Amino acid sequence: MHREPLVVILGGGYAGIRVALDLAKKKAAQIFIIDRNPYHMLYAQFYETATLFRSEKSLETKKQQRAENQELLNSGAIPLRDIFSHIPAIKIEQGEVTSVDPNACAVIFGNGRKLYYDYLVVALGSKTNYFSIPHLEQNSIGMKSVNEAANIRNRVDELFFTTPKHKKITIVIGGGGFTGVEFVGELVGYMKKLSRLHGRPIGNWACVVVESGPSVLSSSAPWVARQASRRLKDLGVTVLAGSAIVDVWPNLLYLGKEKRPLGFDLLVWTAGVKGACEGSIIKVASFDRKMCLIADPNLRVSPYQNIFTIGDLASTFDARTGAPMPMTAQKAIHEARYVSRIIRKLIKNPKATLVPYKPKPSKFIVPIGGKFALLEAGSFRWAGFFPWALKYVVLLKYLVTILPPMKSLLYVANELRLFVRNDA
Ligand SMILES: Cc1cc2nc3c(=O)[nH]c(=O)nc-3n(C[C@H](O)[C@H](O)[C@H](O)COP(=O)(O)OP(=O)(O)OC[C@H]3O[C@@H](n4cnc5c(N)ncnc54)[C@H](O)[C@@H]3O)c2cc1C
């Protein structure tokens, strides 16, 4: 009897979702999408989730508190069932994947259960890299899950409640890359709002970005780095460039070889990510120095012809410059579209000739506090309100590719309603 090919996708993020939807659209296979969480995380919204302002009035009853907490989590995540429940060819499996047995073509879950595949797509994303800096992980919060983003918000809120008004609150952001810069820009608005609410003098808190490179966003074009530095200065953020965190204790960190001390009330670590599976899930595979899976020209995990890797976990290179492709949602989606085409082709003809993958350069919008953002798309650059507004158009454009149009529109409208509170 003819059996439909089974495609198992590890990871329900930008990459995994795109492959699943593209394969289902062409009715190419039976698809299983596996994730430890029942939702798709919208990382680009986390800096807003981490600074979401709630009025005290709305937290008077337990029911209101629960509703507000749900609103906080929903602001950075979408349930996978909202994306897939109407597509019979896609089954969602919630669980922790612990290993893959490529010889038996099986995925193994934490509880020992096995799921067999004809084709496997490994799209497990990335996780926070603490670079073995002593005690950093225990004494900081990362920004790689919606729960961490919500925890940051709650910790900032708590600091304003518990710190005496005469004592300065210092929040340190480790890392002046996109995540650190976007977060600190919004954090300033949130702290100003909390200061007004608690009657705290404006000068009695500080936001400090610690960056080991020569400036914030130093890996971007010089224009972007300059504009971002200027914007942060205008917002009152202190940037300690050329400073590496070398050790962290509760409320105290040390910078550089000379171990300069810097006190803090909250340390948010945004300075690095690495591949999420670190060799423990697929043992016989090659990894680069960021622990990302090395992909062949067809994004397969050598030596296996039926295992693909995409998204943050896949180590791919810009053919023109030879530089590693930055980990972005755009990269994940572009690779996913390619792999779904390749799998469809192989299902029709296992001996088909495959064209190699051609990476596409990413465009950037970097919101930095209030209704201000920087846009860089090739040689086109813009700073101000237009890129900020465009960010929501980009979000809507993405959402309509995974959700019904009305749901997407309502989601964006709700995000706008929640997220402009810090600007008021
Ligand atoms: C704070 C922040 C802001 C960002 N902003 C932007 C932006 O503005 N624009 C942009 O283009 N990119 C942005 N990025 C980067 C972008 O989010 C990633 O490049 C993108 O998410 C990669 O997609 P992915 O599918 O590879 O991984 P993910 O979207 O991370 O999906 C991986 C999935 O795998 C699941 N998973 C991992 N391990 C296991 C396991 N063992 N078992 C089961 N499930 C597992 C995870 O739960 C997750 O759902 C941002 C990232 C961060 C952290």
The ligand as a Gaussian input file, in Angstrom:
#p B3LYP/6-31G(d) Opt

LIG

0 1
 C       15.626000      39.297000      21.415000
 C       15.779000      38.929000      19.956000
 C       15.362000      39.821000      18.968000
 C       15.478000      39.490000      17.611000
 N       15.041000      40.391000      16.667000
 C       15.107000      40.054000      15.362000
 C       14.623000      40.949000      14.355000
 O       14.165000      42.062000      14.656000
 N       14.700000      40.571000      13.045000
 C       15.212000      39.339000      12.682000
 O       15.233000      39.027000      11.473000
 N       15.697000      38.488000      13.604000
 C       15.647000      38.803000      14.927000
 N       16.127000      37.934000      15.865000
 C       16.705000      36.654000      15.425000
 C       15.594000      35.664000      15.041000
 O       14.607000      35.646000      16.034000
 C       16.172000      34.269000      14.838000
 O       17.167000      34.362000      13.858000
 C       15.066000      33.298000      14.437000
 O       14.202000      33.074000      15.522000
 C       15.657000      31.967000      13.959000
 O       14.597000      31.105000      13.642000
 P       14.735000      29.540000      13.913000
 O       13.485000      28.925000      13.389000
 O       16.033000      29.045000      13.438000
 O       14.797000      29.395000      15.501000
 P       13.666000      29.720000      16.577000
 O       12.710000      30.711000      16.062000
 O       14.396000      30.014000      17.837000
 O       12.914000      28.316000      16.743000
 C       13.548000      27.203000      17.319000
 C       12.500000      26.415000      18.094000
 O       13.082000      25.183000      18.526000
 C       12.583000      24.855000      19.804000
 N       13.560000      23.952000      20.438000
 C       14.876000      24.194000      20.658000
 N       15.467000      23.086000      21.206000
 C       14.489000      22.152000      21.327000
 C       14.471000      20.791000      21.783000
 N       15.564000      20.173000      22.221000
 N       13.282000      20.116000      21.745000
 C       12.154000      20.710000      21.287000
 N       12.125000      21.985000      20.827000
 C       13.251000      22.686000      20.843000
 C       12.458000      26.217000      20.500000
 O       11.488000      26.142000      21.521000
 C       12.026000      27.133000      19.336000
 O       10.625000      27.274000      19.283000
 C       16.026000      38.237000      17.238000
 C       16.452000      37.342000      18.227000
 C       16.345000      37.673000      19.572000
 C       16.795000      36.690000      20.627000

